[in-house]
Amino acid sequence: MSAMKAKDKVRLDALRNIKKYFIEAKTAPGNNDELSDGEALKILAKLSKQSRESAALFREKGREELASEELAQAEVIESYLPKALTEEEIMAQVKQLVAQLGATSMKDMGKVMGAASKQMAGRADGRIISEIVKKLLAE
């Protein structure tokens, strides 16, 4: 409501986009009109990533005004996400999971990735988690 009163177009657009995706997720078959915090964080992370990728594409095409708007929306979305984990924090959590799950080889990658992705949802990029899991299991 405050974004509407302040006529903050960027914030208002970002919030409307978030609301749209939350409603779609809640009404998807099997969700019983509910949205868990973990699912909400995944949606926010996805929207933030999409905005940043769109901004990069707009910059490549010389459309700086559109890139700036996408980056501003990404910042609004990210303000609702928990602080992202550093690579060191991700490494520590993955090491702990590997020990808990008794993972010893690359055969266990799927098991570790599933647990790590669930544990760090919205706080770490899946690509970085994957790289760290591969590195640890290859040792």
C-alpha distance (Angstrom), angle and dihedral (degrees) to the residues before:
residue distance angle dihedral
M1 . . .
S2 3.80 . .
A3 3.83 90.1 .
M4 3.80 89.3 55.1
K5 3.80 93.1 48.7
A6 3.79 92.0 46.3
K7 3.82 90.1 47.7
D8 3.81 88.3 -128.7
K9 3.81 97.3 166.5
V10 3.81 96.7 -177.3
R11 3.81 93.9 50.3
L12 3.80 91.8 43.2
D13 3.83 92.2 50.5
A14 3.80 91.5 48.1
L15 3.81 92.8 48.8
R16 3.80 92.2 47.7
N17 3.79 90.1 50.8
I18 3.82 91.0 50.0
K19 3.80 90.8 48.6
K20 3.81 91.1 50.7
Y21 3.80 93.0 53.1
F22 3.83 92.4 44.6
I23 3.81 91.1 52.3
E24 3.80 91.8 47.3
A25 3.82 90.6 50.5
K26 3.81 93.0 47.0
T27 3.79 93.6 50.5
A28 3.81 95.7 44.1
P29 3.81 113.7 117.6
G30 3.80 111.4 -84.0
N31 3.80 97.7 20.2
N32 3.83 95.9 97.3
D33 3.81 90.8 -142.5
E34 3.82 91.2 -64.0
L35 3.78 133.3 117.7
S36 3.81 120.6 -163.4
D37 3.77 122.2 -142.7
G38 3.80 89.9 -112.9
E39 3.80 92.0 53.9
A40 3.80 90.6 47.2
L41 3.82 91.0 52.0
K42 3.81 90.9 49.8
I43 3.80 90.2 52.0
L44 3.81 92.2 48.8
A45 3.81 92.0 48.1
K46 3.80 90.6 48.9
L47 3.82 92.6 49.3
S48 3.80 91.5 48.4
K49 3.80 91.7 50.2
Q50 3.82 91.4 47.5
S51 3.81 91.5 51.0
R52 3.81 92.2 50.1
E53 3.82 91.6 47.8
S54 3.82 91.0 48.7
A55 3.79 90.0 50.0
A56 3.81 90.4 52.9
L57 3.82 90.7 50.7
F58 3.80 92.1 48.4
R59 3.82 90.1 50.5
E60 3.81 90.6 51.8
K61 3.80 89.1 53.6
G62 3.81 92.7 47.9
R63 3.82 94.7 -110.5
E64 3.80 97.5 133.8
E65 3.84 95.1 162.6
L66 3.82 91.3 57.5
A67 3.80 91.6 44.1
S68 3.80 90.7 52.6
E69 3.80 91.4 50.7
E70 3.82 91.9 50.0
L71 3.81 91.5 49.1
A72 3.80 90.9 49.1
Q73 3.81 90.1 51.7
A74 3.82 90.1 48.2
E75 3.81 89.3 54.3
V76 3.82 91.0 51.4
I77 3.81 90.8 50.0
E78 3.81 92.3 46.1
S79 3.80 90.6 53.3
Y80 3.82 86.1 70.9
L81 3.81 94.6 49.5
P82 3.79 123.4 87.7
K83 3.79 116.2 -108.6
A84 3.80 110.2 -73.4
L85 3.80 117.1 -111.1
T86 3.79 119.3 -112.3
E87 3.80 120.0 -123.9
E88 3.80 89.1 -105.2
E89 3.83 91.3 54.0
I90 3.81 90.9 47.2
M91 3.82 90.0 49.0
A92 3.82 91.3 51.6
Q93 3.81 93.1 49.4
V94 3.81 93.1 46.0
K95 3.84 91.0 49.1
Q96 3.78 88.9 52.3
L97 3.82 91.7 49.3
V98 3.81 92.3 47.9
A99 3.82 89.1 53.7
Q100 3.83 93.1 45.3
L101 3.78 93.7 48.4
G102 3.81 94.2 41.8
A103 3.81 90.9 -126.6
T104 3.76 112.6 174.9
S105 3.80 108.3 162.6
M106 3.79 145.2 22.1
K107 3.82 87.4 -87.0
D108 3.82 86.8 74.6
M109 3.80 94.5 53.1
G110 3.80 94.8 102.9
K111 3.79 92.4 51.4
V112 3.82 92.8 48.4
M113 3.82 93.7 43.2
G114 3.81 91.6 51.4
A115 3.79 92.8 51.8
A116 3.82 94.1 41.3
S117 3.80 93.9 48.1
K118 3.78 90.9 50.3
Q119 3.81 93.6 46.1
M120 3.82 95.2 47.5
A121 3.82 99.2 34.9
G122 3.79 110.9 155.8
R123 3.78 93.0 2.0
A124 3.81 101.6 74.1
D125 3.79 135.9 34.5
G126 3.80 112.2 -110.6
R127 3.80 91.2 -135.0
I128 3.81 91.8 58.2
I129 3.81 91.5 45.9
S130 3.82 89.2 51.1
E131 3.81 93.1 50.4
I132 3.80 91.5 50.4
V133 3.82 93.5 46.6
K134 3.83 90.6 50.1
K135 3.79 91.2 48.6
L136 3.82 93.4 49.7
L137 3.80 95.8 44.5
A138 3.80 92.5 46.8
E139 3.82 91.6 58.0
